[in-house]
Amino acid sequence: MIITKTVPAYRSCITCGHKDTNVNKDYCSKCGTYMYLYSSYYSPKIKKECSSK
């Protein structure tokens, strides 16, 4: 039995600020700009690594 843990994540548009819970989409449905992935698991680790450099 494989146990998978779901990580709360969403994507946010860098231009209009639209948020979407579908993390598989790369581009905003409103304006077509790239959407960044925000995750409660990965985002703090990235910020910590960037601040230590």
Sequence and secondary structure as in RCSB ss.txt:
>XXXX:A:sequence
MIITKTVPAYRSCITCGHKDTNVNKDYCSKCGTYMYLYSSYYSPKIKKECSSK
>XXXX:A:secstr
        EEEEESSS  EES TT  B TTT  BEEEEETTHHHHHHHHHHH 
